[in-house]
Amino acid sequence: MDKDPDQVFTLTNGVLRISGQHYGYLATRHTNYANYKLVAEFKWGEKTWAPRENNARDSGILVHCLGKDQVWPKSIESQMIEGGTGDILVVSGAYLTIDGVRKGPNIARFDRPGRNPWKDERGFRGPHEIEKPHGEWNRMEVLCDGDKLAIKVNGHPTLSGTNASPTSGKILVQSEGAEVFFRRLDLYPLK
């Protein structure tokens, strides 16, 4: 659907604002991205929305998205959530193996090392936090190389997996209950 009456997604002076008001996403038109590095720079806004008004601010970048246009399509999620940015989720039929553990087809999470203990509360910062303080810009890198996928947050490698399925598809940026800003979403093909 290409209608956005509540202006959930707006672009001003090169900065993408996602209000988080409604669950949904902004998707690439191209449907078969594979073998690339995605570099995103983001920061959290102030506004949060029910039903996650008092929960950790939540969003994400979904890669290798295939299939039905729904919340959420088959994909692998590079998680952005206060206290857990850098986690990976397999979503709606996707698979990934990390440290010998294979997850999928049901929605499942791989927690990044140092993430726990974690609380699903707004403003949460863990004892080993790699995300910058609220209001500062963070850098996330997502490397998709064949069936391999790896994430870095602010220069810290978080997780890397193999045997990804699928290995190509659209790229989506989520709206999931929290205001978030992106000043960079760059894609670099691997040679």
CYANA upper distance limits for C-alpha pairs under 8 A (distance plus 0.5 A):
  4 ASP  CA      8 VAL  CA      6.98
  4 ASP  CA      9 PHE  CA      7.87
  7 GLN  CA     19 SER  CA      8.18
  8 VAL  CA     17 ARG  CA      8.12
  8 VAL  CA     18 ILE  CA      5.92
  8 VAL  CA     19 SER  CA      5.35
  8 VAL  CA     20 GLY  CA      7.00
  8 VAL  CA     21 GLN  CA      6.91
  8 VAL  CA     22 HIS  CA      7.67
  8 VAL  CA    175 SER  CA      8.21
  9 PHE  CA     16 LEU  CA      7.46
  9 PHE  CA     17 ARG  CA      6.27
  9 PHE  CA     18 ILE  CA      5.28
  9 PHE  CA     19 SER  CA      7.16
  9 PHE  CA     26 LEU  CA      8.21
 10 THR  CA     16 LEU  CA      6.26
 10 THR  CA     17 ARG  CA      5.74
 10 THR  CA     18 ILE  CA      7.22
 11 LEU  CA     15 VAL  CA      6.02
 11 LEU  CA     16 LEU  CA      4.98
 11 LEU  CA     17 ARG  CA      6.71
 12 THR  CA     16 LEU  CA      7.11
 12 THR  CA     17 ARG  CA      8.31
 14 GLY  CA    183 ARG  CA      7.01
 15 VAL  CA    181 PHE  CA      7.16
 15 VAL  CA    182 PHE  CA      6.19
 15 VAL  CA    183 ARG  CA      5.11
 15 VAL  CA    184 ARG  CA      8.10
 16 LEU  CA    181 PHE  CA      6.08
 16 LEU  CA    182 PHE  CA      5.55
 16 LEU  CA    183 ARG  CA      6.89
 17 ARG  CA    179 GLU  CA      7.76
 17 ARG  CA    180 VAL  CA      6.54
 17 ARG  CA    181 PHE  CA      5.09
 17 ARG  CA    182 PHE  CA      7.09
 18 ILE  CA    175 SER  CA      6.70
 18 ILE  CA    178 ALA  CA      8.48
 18 ILE  CA    179 GLU  CA      6.09
 18 ILE  CA    180 VAL  CA      5.85
 18 ILE  CA    181 PHE  CA      6.73
 19 SER  CA     47 LYS  CA      7.88
 19 SER  CA    175 SER  CA      7.54
 19 SER  CA    177 GLY  CA      8.26
 19 SER  CA    178 ALA  CA      6.96
 19 SER  CA    179 GLU  CA      4.81
 19 SER  CA    180 VAL  CA      7.10
 20 GLY  CA     48 THR  CA      7.47
 20 GLY  CA     49 TRP  CA      7.41
 20 GLY  CA    175 SER  CA      5.00
 20 GLY  CA    176 GLU  CA      5.62
 20 GLY  CA    177 GLY  CA      4.76
 20 GLY  CA    178 ALA  CA      4.93
 20 GLY  CA    179 GLU  CA      5.45
 20 GLY  CA    180 VAL  CA      7.85
 21 GLN  CA     48 THR  CA      8.05
 21 GLN  CA     49 TRP  CA      6.30
 21 GLN  CA    175 SER  CA      7.73
 21 GLN  CA    176 GLU  CA      7.86
 21 GLN  CA    177 GLY  CA      6.12
 21 GLN  CA    178 ALA  CA      7.64
 21 GLN  CA    179 GLU  CA      8.28
 22 HIS  CA    175 SER  CA      6.92
 22 HIS  CA    176 GLU  CA      7.17
 22 HIS  CA    177 GLY  CA      7.17
 23 TYR  CA     71 VAL  CA      7.68
 23 TYR  CA    174 GLN  CA      7.96
 23 TYR  CA    175 SER  CA      5.73
 23 TYR  CA    176 GLU  CA      5.37
 23 TYR  CA    177 GLY  CA      7.28
 24 GLY  CA     71 VAL  CA      6.64
 24 GLY  CA     72 TRP  CA      8.38
 24 GLY  CA    174 GLN  CA      6.44
 24 GLY  CA    175 SER  CA      5.68
 24 GLY  CA    176 GLU  CA      7.38
 25 TYR  CA    172 LEU  CA      6.52
 25 TYR  CA    173 VAL  CA      5.87
 25 TYR  CA    174 GLN  CA      4.89
 25 TYR  CA    175 SER  CA      5.99
 26 LEU  CA    172 LEU  CA      6.02
 26 LEU  CA    173 VAL  CA      5.78
 26 LEU  CA    174 GLN  CA      7.16
 27 ALA  CA    170 LYS  CA      7.21
 27 ALA  CA    171 ILE  CA      6.32
 27 ALA  CA    172 LEU  CA      4.89
 27 ALA  CA    173 VAL  CA      7.10
 28 THR  CA    170 LYS  CA      6.23
 28 THR  CA    171 ILE  CA      6.10
 28 THR  CA    172 LEU  CA      7.04
 29 ARG  CA    170 LYS  CA      7.87
 30 HIS  CA    170 LYS  CA      6.82
 31 THR  CA     66 LEU  CA      8.40
 31 THR  CA    169 GLY  CA      5.56
 31 THR  CA    170 LYS  CA      5.04
 32 ASN  CA     64 HIS  CA      8.29
 32 ASN  CA    168 SER  CA      5.91
 32 ASN  CA    169 GLY  CA      4.64
 32 ASN  CA    170 LYS  CA      6.37
 33 TYR  CA     64 HIS  CA      7.69
 33 TYR  CA    168 SER  CA      5.75
 33 TYR  CA    169 GLY  CA      5.62
 33 TYR  CA    170 LYS  CA      6.53
 33 TYR  CA    171 ILE  CA      7.93
 34 ALA  CA     64 HIS  CA      8.14
 34 ALA  CA    144 CYS  CA      7.18
 34 ALA  CA    145 ASP  CA      7.75
 34 ALA  CA    146 GLY  CA      7.55
 34 ALA  CA    167 THR  CA      7.05
 34 ALA  CA    168 SER  CA      5.12
 34 ALA  CA    169 GLY  CA      7.44
 35 ASN  CA    143 LEU  CA      8.28
 35 ASN  CA    144 CYS  CA      5.67
 35 ASN  CA    145 ASP  CA      5.01
 35 ASN  CA    146 GLY  CA      6.31
 35 ASN  CA    168 SER  CA      8.43
 35 ASN  CA    189 PRO  CA      6.64
 35 ASN  CA    190 LEU  CA      5.99
 36 TYR  CA    143 LEU  CA      6.62
 36 TYR  CA    144 CYS  CA      5.83
 36 TYR  CA    145 ASP  CA      6.95
 36 TYR  CA    187 LEU  CA      7.05
 36 TYR  CA    188 TYR  CA      5.86
 36 TYR  CA    189 PRO  CA      4.76
 36 TYR  CA    190 LEU  CA      5.44
 37 LYS  CA    141 GLU  CA      7.27
 37 LYS  CA    142 VAL  CA      6.13
 37 LYS  CA    143 LEU  CA      4.95
 37 LYS  CA    144 CYS  CA      6.66
 37 LYS  CA    187 LEU  CA      6.32
 37 LYS  CA    188 TYR  CA      5.60
 37 LYS  CA    189 PRO  CA      6.95
 37 LYS  CA    190 LEU  CA      7.45
 38 LEU  CA    141 GLU  CA      6.11
 38 LEU  CA    142 VAL  CA      5.59
 38 LEU  CA    143 LEU  CA      6.96
 38 LEU  CA    185 LEU  CA      7.40
 38 LEU  CA    186 ASP  CA      6.13
 38 LEU  CA    187 LEU  CA      5.04
 38 LEU  CA    188 TYR  CA      6.83
 39 VAL  CA    139 ARG  CA      7.57
 39 VAL  CA    140 MET  CA      6.40
 39 VAL  CA    141 GLU  CA      5.12
 39 VAL  CA    142 VAL  CA      7.12
 39 VAL  CA    184 ARG  CA      7.57
 39 VAL  CA    185 LEU  CA      6.22
 39 VAL  CA    186 ASP  CA      5.65
 39 VAL  CA    187 LEU  CA      6.97
 40 ALA  CA    139 ARG  CA      6.21
 40 ALA  CA    140 MET  CA      5.69
 40 ALA  CA    141 GLU  CA      6.88
 40 ALA  CA    182 PHE  CA      7.53
 40 ALA  CA    183 ARG  CA      8.15
 40 ALA  CA    184 ARG  CA      5.58
 40 ALA  CA    185 LEU  CA      5.01
 40 ALA  CA    186 ASP  CA      6.99
 41 GLU  CA    137 TRP  CA      6.73
 41 GLU  CA    138 ASN  CA      5.87
 41 GLU  CA    139 ARG  CA      4.97
 41 GLU  CA    140 MET  CA      6.82
 41 GLU  CA    182 PHE  CA      6.14
 41 GLU  CA    183 ARG  CA      6.21
 41 GLU  CA    184 ARG  CA      5.45
 41 GLU  CA    185 LEU  CA      7.33
 42 PHE  CA    137 TRP  CA      5.89
 42 PHE  CA    138 ASN  CA      5.80
 42 PHE  CA    139 ARG  CA      7.11
 42 PHE  CA    180 VAL  CA      7.38
 42 PHE  CA    181 PHE  CA      5.87
 42 PHE  CA    182 PHE  CA      4.87
 42 PHE  CA    183 ARG  CA      6.83
 42 PHE  CA    184 ARG  CA      7.81
 43 LYS  CA    134 HIS  CA      7.80
 43 LYS  CA    135 GLY  CA      6.33
 43 LYS  CA    136 GLU  CA      6.31
 43 LYS  CA    137 TRP  CA      5.29
 43 LYS  CA    138 ASN  CA      6.57
 43 LYS  CA    180 VAL  CA      6.34
 43 LYS  CA    181 PHE  CA      5.88
 43 LYS  CA    182 PHE  CA      7.28
 44 TRP  CA     57 ARG  CA      7.99
 44 TRP  CA    134 HIS  CA      6.97
 44 TRP  CA    135 GLY  CA      6.43
 44 TRP  CA    136 GLU  CA      8.37
 44 TRP  CA    178 ALA  CA      8.12
 44 TRP  CA    179 GLU  CA      6.61
 44 TRP  CA    180 VAL  CA      4.95
 44 TRP  CA    181 PHE  CA      6.76
 45 GLY  CA    135 GLY  CA      7.32
 45 GLY  CA    178 ALA  CA      7.86
 45 GLY  CA    179 GLU  CA      5.29
 45 GLY  CA    180 VAL  CA      5.65
 45 GLY  CA    181 PHE  CA      7.30
 46 GLU  CA    178 ALA  CA      8.35
 46 GLU  CA    179 GLU  CA      6.92
 47 LYS  CA    178 ALA  CA      6.56
 47 LYS  CA    179 GLU  CA      5.84
 48 THR  CA     52 ARG  CA      7.30
 48 THR  CA     53 GLU  CA      5.31
 48 THR  CA     54 ASN  CA      7.95
 48 THR  CA     57 ARG  CA      7.68
 48 THR  CA    177 GLY  CA      6.11
 48 THR  CA    178 ALA  CA      4.90
 48 THR  CA    179 GLU  CA      6.71
 49 TRP  CA     53 GLU  CA      4.93
 49 TRP  CA    177 GLY  CA      5.43
 49 TRP  CA    178 ALA  CA      6.82
 50 ALA  CA     54 ASN  CA      8.48
 50 ALA  CA    177 GLY  CA      7.31
 51 PRO  CA    177 GLY  CA      7.90
 52 ARG  CA     56 ALA  CA      8.03
 52 ARG  CA     57 ARG  CA      8.30
 52 ARG  CA    177 GLY  CA      6.23
 52 ARG  CA    178 ALA  CA      8.26
 53 GLU  CA    122 ARG  CA      8.22
 53 GLU  CA    177 GLY  CA      7.60
 53 GLU  CA    178 ALA  CA      8.35
 54 ASN  CA    121 GLU  CA      6.40
 54 ASN  CA    122 ARG  CA      5.73
 55 ASN  CA    120 ASP  CA      5.67
 55 ASN  CA    121 GLU  CA      4.54
 55 ASN  CA    122 ARG  CA      5.06
 56 ALA  CA     81 ILE  CA      6.82
 56 ALA  CA     82 GLU  CA      5.79
 56 ALA  CA     83 GLY  CA      8.25
 56 ALA  CA    119 LYS  CA      8.23
 56 ALA  CA    120 ASP  CA      5.49
 56 ALA  CA    121 GLU  CA      4.89
 56 ALA  CA    122 ARG  CA      4.45
 56 ALA  CA    123 GLY  CA      6.61
 56 ALA  CA    124 PHE  CA      6.69
 57 ARG  CA     81 ILE  CA      6.04
 57 ARG  CA     82 GLU  CA      6.02
 57 ARG  CA    121 GLU  CA      8.46
 57 ARG  CA    122 ARG  CA      6.41
 57 ARG  CA    123 GLY  CA      7.70
 57 ARG  CA    177 GLY  CA      7.69
 57 ARG  CA    178 ALA  CA      5.76
 57 ARG  CA    179 GLU  CA      8.39
 58 ASP  CA     80 MET  CA      6.39
 58 ASP  CA     81 ILE  CA      4.82
 58 ASP  CA     82 GLU  CA      7.27
 58 ASP  CA    176 GLU  CA      6.45
 58 ASP  CA    177 GLY  CA      7.08
 58 ASP  CA    178 ALA  CA      6.40
 59 SER  CA     79 GLN  CA      7.22
 59 SER  CA     80 MET  CA      5.55
 59 SER  CA     81 ILE  CA      6.64
 59 SER  CA    173 VAL  CA      8.20
 59 SER  CA    174 GLN  CA      5.89
 59 SER  CA    175 SER  CA      6.59
 59 SER  CA    176 GLU  CA      5.89
 59 SER  CA    177 GLY  CA      8.19
 59 SER  CA    178 ALA  CA      7.59
 59 SER  CA    180 VAL  CA      8.23
 60 GLY  CA     77 GLU  CA      6.86
 60 GLY  CA     78 SER  CA      6.18
 60 GLY  CA     79 GLN  CA      5.15
 60 GLY  CA     80 MET  CA      5.19
 60 GLY  CA     81 ILE  CA      8.07
 60 GLY  CA    173 VAL  CA      6.59
 60 GLY  CA    174 GLN  CA      5.90
 61 ILE  CA     77 GLU  CA      6.21
 61 ILE  CA     78 SER  CA      5.66
 61 ILE  CA     79 GLN  CA      7.15
 61 ILE  CA     80 MET  CA      8.08
 61 ILE  CA    171 ILE  CA      7.66
 61 ILE  CA    172 LEU  CA      6.19
 61 ILE  CA    173 VAL  CA      5.22
 61 ILE  CA    174 GLN  CA      6.82
 62 LEU  CA     75 SER  CA      6.44
 62 LEU  CA     76 ILE  CA      6.03
 62 LEU  CA     77 GLU  CA      4.77
 62 LEU  CA     78 SER  CA      6.57
 62 LEU  CA    171 ILE  CA      6.20
 62 LEU  CA    172 LEU  CA      5.45
 62 LEU  CA    173 VAL  CA      6.88
 62 LEU  CA    174 GLN  CA      8.10
 63 VAL  CA     75 SER  CA      6.23
 63 VAL  CA     76 ILE  CA      5.88
 63 VAL  CA     77 GLU  CA      6.78
 63 VAL  CA     78 SER  CA      8.16
 63 VAL  CA    168 SER  CA      8.02
 63 VAL  CA    169 GLY  CA      7.25
 63 VAL  CA    170 LYS  CA      6.81
 63 VAL  CA    171 ILE  CA      5.20
 63 VAL  CA    172 LEU  CA      7.04
 64 HIS  CA     74 LYS  CA      8.28
 64 HIS  CA     75 SER  CA      5.72
 64 HIS  CA     76 ILE  CA      6.83
 64 HIS  CA    166 PRO  CA      6.42
 64 HIS  CA    167 THR  CA      6.32
 64 HIS  CA    168 SER  CA      4.88
 64 HIS  CA    169 GLY  CA      4.45
 64 HIS  CA    170 LYS  CA      6.13
 64 HIS  CA    171 ILE  CA      6.98
 65 CYS  CA     73 PRO  CA      6.77
 65 CYS  CA     74 LYS  CA      5.98
 65 CYS  CA     75 SER  CA      4.87
 65 CYS  CA     76 ILE  CA      7.81
 65 CYS  CA    166 PRO  CA      8.35
 65 CYS  CA    168 SER  CA      7.74
 65 CYS  CA    169 GLY  CA      5.23
 65 CYS  CA    170 LYS  CA      5.29
 65 CYS  CA    171 ILE  CA      6.75
 65 CYS  CA    172 LEU  CA      7.94
 66 LEU  CA     73 PRO  CA      7.03
 66 LEU  CA     74 LYS  CA      5.97
 66 LEU  CA     75 SER  CA      7.14
 66 LEU  CA    166 PRO  CA      8.37
 66 LEU  CA    169 GLY  CA      6.14
 66 LEU  CA    170 LYS  CA      7.25
 67 GLY  CA     73 PRO  CA      6.96
 67 GLY  CA     74 LYS  CA      6.95
 68 LYS  CA     73 PRO  CA      6.71
 68 LYS  CA     74 LYS  CA      8.48
 69 ASP  CA     73 PRO  CA      6.77
 72 TRP  CA     91 VAL  CA      7.59
 72 TRP  CA     92 SER  CA      7.48
 73 PRO  CA     91 VAL  CA      7.45
 73 PRO  CA     92 SER  CA      6.52
 74 LYS  CA     90 VAL  CA      8.49
 74 LYS  CA     91 VAL  CA      5.86
 74 LYS  CA     92 SER  CA      4.97
 74 LYS  CA     93 GLY  CA      5.89
 74 LYS  CA     94 ALA  CA      6.18
 75 SER  CA     90 VAL  CA      6.85
 75 SER  CA     91 VAL  CA      5.73
 75 SER  CA     92 SER  CA      7.35
 75 SER  CA     93 GLY  CA      7.99
 75 SER  CA     94 ALA  CA      6.10
 75 SER  CA    166 PRO  CA      7.83
 76 ILE  CA     88 ILE  CA      7.56
 76 ILE  CA     89 LEU  CA      6.32
 76 ILE  CA     90 VAL  CA      5.23
 76 ILE  CA     91 VAL  CA      6.42
 76 ILE  CA     94 ALA  CA      6.92
 76 ILE  CA     95 TYR  CA      8.27
 77 GLU  CA     88 ILE  CA      6.02
 77 GLU  CA     89 LEU  CA      5.41
 77 GLU  CA     90 VAL  CA      6.79
 77 GLU  CA     91 VAL  CA      7.63
 78 SER  CA     85 THR  CA      8.41
 78 SER  CA     86 GLY  CA      6.78
 78 SER  CA     87 ASP  CA      6.88
 78 SER  CA     88 ILE  CA      5.59
 78 SER  CA     89 LEU  CA      7.36
 78 SER  CA    142 VAL  CA      7.81
 78 SER  CA    151 ILE  CA      7.82
 79 GLN  CA     84 GLY  CA      7.74
 79 GLN  CA     85 THR  CA      5.94
 79 GLN  CA     86 GLY  CA      6.08
 79 GLN  CA     87 ASP  CA      5.63
 79 GLN  CA     88 ILE  CA      6.10
 79 GLN  CA     89 LEU  CA      7.39
 80 MET  CA     84 GLY  CA      7.23
 80 MET  CA     85 THR  CA      4.75
 80 MET  CA     86 GLY  CA      7.02
 80 MET  CA     87 ASP  CA      8.06
 81 ILE  CA     85 THR  CA      5.45
 82 GLU  CA    122 ARG  CA      7.98
 82 GLU  CA    123 GLY  CA      7.09
 82 GLU  CA    124 PHE  CA      6.21
 82 GLU  CA    125 ARG  CA      7.00
 82 GLU  CA    131 GLU  CA      8.26
 83 GLY  CA    115 ARG  CA      7.02
 83 GLY  CA    118 TRP  CA      7.09
 83 GLY  CA    119 LYS  CA      8.38
 83 GLY  CA    124 PHE  CA      6.27
 83 GLY  CA    125 ARG  CA      5.45
 83 GLY  CA    126 GLY  CA      5.83
 83 GLY  CA    129 GLU  CA      6.97
 83 GLY  CA    131 GLU  CA      7.89
 84 GLY  CA    111 ASP  CA      7.80
 84 GLY  CA    112 ARG  CA      7.62
 84 GLY  CA    115 ARG  CA      6.32
 84 GLY  CA    118 TRP  CA      8.22
 85 THR  CA    131 GLU  CA      7.42
 85 THR  CA    153 VAL  CA      7.86
 86 GLY  CA    112 ARG  CA      6.68
 86 GLY  CA    140 MET  CA      8.31
 86 GLY  CA    151 ILE  CA      6.78
 86 GLY  CA    152 LYS  CA      7.29
 86 GLY  CA    153 VAL  CA      6.66
 86 GLY  CA    158 THR  CA      6.13
 86 GLY  CA    159 LEU  CA      7.62
 87 ASP  CA    109 ARG  CA      7.55
 87 ASP  CA    110 PHE  CA      6.26
 87 ASP  CA    111 ASP  CA      5.46
 87 ASP  CA    112 ARG  CA      5.47
 87 ASP  CA    158 THR  CA      7.69
 87 ASP  CA    159 LEU  CA      7.56
 88 ILE  CA    109 ARG  CA      6.29
 88 ILE  CA    110 PHE  CA      5.69
 88 ILE  CA    111 ASP  CA      7.39
 88 ILE  CA    112 ARG  CA      8.24
 88 ILE  CA    159 LEU  CA      7.94
 89 LEU  CA    107 ILE  CA      7.29
 89 LEU  CA    108 ALA  CA      5.98
 89 LEU  CA    109 ARG  CA      4.82
 89 LEU  CA    110 PHE  CA      6.64
 90 VAL  CA     94 ALA  CA      5.78
 90 VAL  CA     95 TYR  CA      6.37
 90 VAL  CA     96 LEU  CA      7.34
 90 VAL  CA    103 LYS  CA      7.50
 90 VAL  CA    104 GLY  CA      6.55
 90 VAL  CA    105 PRO  CA      7.82
 90 VAL  CA    106 ASN  CA      7.89
 90 VAL  CA    107 ILE  CA      5.91
 90 VAL  CA    108 ALA  CA      5.94
 90 VAL  CA    109 ARG  CA      7.09
 91 VAL  CA    104 GLY  CA      7.90
 91 VAL  CA    105 PRO  CA      7.65
 91 VAL  CA    106 ASN  CA      7.05
 91 VAL  CA    107 ILE  CA      5.04
 91 VAL  CA    108 ALA  CA      7.43
 92 SER  CA    104 GLY  CA      8.45
 92 SER  CA    105 PRO  CA      6.70
 92 SER  CA    106 ASN  CA      6.36
 92 SER  CA    107 ILE  CA      6.35
 93 GLY  CA    104 GLY  CA      6.63
 93 GLY  CA    105 PRO  CA      4.47
 93 GLY  CA    106 ASN  CA      6.57
 93 GLY  CA    107 ILE  CA      8.07
 94 ALA  CA    104 GLY  CA      6.18
 94 ALA  CA    105 PRO  CA      5.90
 94 ALA  CA    106 ASN  CA      8.30
 94 ALA  CA    164 ALA  CA      8.05
 94 ALA  CA    165 SER  CA      5.98
 94 ALA  CA    166 PRO  CA      6.75
 95 TYR  CA    102 ARG  CA      7.42
 95 TYR  CA    103 LYS  CA      6.09
 95 TYR  CA    104 GLY  CA      5.02
 95 TYR  CA    105 PRO  CA      6.46
 95 TYR  CA    163 ASN  CA      7.95
 95 TYR  CA    164 ALA  CA      6.09
 95 TYR  CA    165 SER  CA      5.54
 95 TYR  CA    166 PRO  CA      7.84
 96 LEU  CA    102 ARG  CA      6.12
 96 LEU  CA    103 LYS  CA      6.22
 96 LEU  CA    104 GLY  CA      7.50
 96 LEU  CA    161 GLY  CA      6.68
 96 LEU  CA    162 THR  CA      6.59
 96 LEU  CA    163 ASN  CA      6.14
 96 LEU  CA    164 ALA  CA      5.01
 96 LEU  CA    165 SER  CA      7.05
 97 THR  CA    101 VAL  CA      5.75
 97 THR  CA    102 ARG  CA      4.58
 97 THR  CA    103 LYS  CA      6.89
 97 THR  CA    161 GLY  CA      5.78
 97 THR  CA    162 THR  CA      5.73
 97 THR  CA    163 ASN  CA      6.40
 97 THR  CA    164 ALA  CA      7.47
 98 ILE  CA    102 ARG  CA      7.04
 98 ILE  CA    110 PHE  CA      8.33
 98 ILE  CA    159 LEU  CA      8.12
 98 ILE  CA    160 SER  CA      6.96
 98 ILE  CA    161 GLY  CA      5.03
 98 ILE  CA    162 THR  CA      7.06
 99 ASP  CA    161 GLY  CA      7.97
103 LYS  CA    108 ALA  CA      6.87
104 GLY  CA    108 ALA  CA      6.99
111 ASP  CA    115 ARG  CA      7.09
112 ARG  CA    158 THR  CA      5.90
112 ARG  CA    159 LEU  CA      6.47
113 PRO  CA    158 THR  CA      7.20
113 PRO  CA    159 LEU  CA      8.33
114 GLY  CA    127 PRO  CA      8.43
114 GLY  CA    128 HIS  CA      6.12
114 GLY  CA    129 GLU  CA      8.21
115 ARG  CA    126 GLY  CA      7.05
115 ARG  CA    127 PRO  CA      8.50
115 ARG  CA    128 HIS  CA      7.24
115 ARG  CA    129 GLU  CA      7.80
116 ASN  CA    126 GLY  CA      7.55
117 PRO  CA    126 GLY  CA      7.49
117 PRO  CA    127 PRO  CA      8.49
118 TRP  CA    124 PHE  CA      8.37
118 TRP  CA    126 GLY  CA      6.93
119 LYS  CA    124 PHE  CA      7.16
120 ASP  CA    124 PHE  CA      7.71
123 GLY  CA    134 HIS  CA      8.07
125 ARG  CA    129 GLU  CA      6.56
130 ILE  CA    153 VAL  CA      7.40
130 ILE  CA    154 ASN  CA      7.38
130 ILE  CA    156 HIS  CA      7.75
131 GLU  CA    138 ASN  CA      7.04
131 GLU  CA    153 VAL  CA      7.63
131 GLU  CA    154 ASN  CA      7.53
132 LYS  CA    136 GLU  CA      6.48
132 LYS  CA    137 TRP  CA      7.54
132 LYS  CA    138 ASN  CA      6.69
138 ASN  CA    153 VAL  CA      7.76
138 ASN  CA    154 ASN  CA      6.56
139 ARG  CA    153 VAL  CA      6.22
139 ARG  CA    154 ASN  CA      5.46
139 ARG  CA    155 GLY  CA      8.16
140 MET  CA    151 ILE  CA      7.59
140 MET  CA    152 LYS  CA      6.17
140 MET  CA    153 VAL  CA      5.06
140 MET  CA    154 ASN  CA      6.83
141 GLU  CA    151 ILE  CA      6.08
141 GLU  CA    152 LYS  CA      5.59
141 GLU  CA    153 VAL  CA      7.02
142 VAL  CA    149 LEU  CA      7.62
142 VAL  CA    150 ALA  CA      6.34
142 VAL  CA    151 ILE  CA      5.22
142 VAL  CA    152 LYS  CA      7.26
143 LEU  CA    148 LYS  CA      8.33
143 LEU  CA    149 LEU  CA      5.97
143 LEU  CA    150 ALA  CA      5.58
143 LEU  CA    151 ILE  CA      6.83
144 CYS  CA    148 LYS  CA      6.41
144 CYS  CA    149 LEU  CA      5.21
144 CYS  CA    150 ALA  CA      7.35
144 CYS  CA    167 THR  CA      8.40
145 ASP  CA    149 LEU  CA      6.85
145 ASP  CA    190 LEU  CA      7.99
146 GLY  CA    167 THR  CA      6.66
147 ASP  CA    162 THR  CA      6.15
147 ASP  CA    163 ASN  CA      5.53
147 ASP  CA    164 ALA  CA      5.16
147 ASP  CA    165 SER  CA      7.53
147 ASP  CA    166 PRO  CA      8.37
147 ASP  CA    167 THR  CA      6.00
148 LYS  CA    160 SER  CA      7.79
148 LYS  CA    161 GLY  CA      6.13
148 LYS  CA    162 THR  CA      4.90
148 LYS  CA    163 ASN  CA      6.91
148 LYS  CA    164 ALA  CA      6.64
149 LEU  CA    160 SER  CA      6.06
149 LEU  CA    161 GLY  CA      5.74
149 LEU  CA    162 THR  CA      6.95
149 LEU  CA    164 ALA  CA      7.69
150 ALA  CA    157 PRO  CA      8.19
150 ALA  CA    158 THR  CA      8.14
150 ALA  CA    159 LEU  CA      6.22
150 ALA  CA    160 SER  CA      4.48
150 ALA  CA    161 GLY  CA      6.78
151 ILE  CA    157 PRO  CA      6.45
151 ILE  CA    158 THR  CA      6.20
151 ILE  CA    159 LEU  CA      6.20
151 ILE  CA    160 SER  CA      6.92
152 LYS  CA    156 HIS  CA      5.63
152 LYS  CA    157 PRO  CA      4.67
152 LYS  CA    158 THR  CA      6.04
152 LYS  CA    159 LEU  CA      8.13
153 VAL  CA    157 PRO  CA      7.01
153 VAL  CA    158 THR  CA      7.45
175 SER  CA    179 GLU  CA      8.42
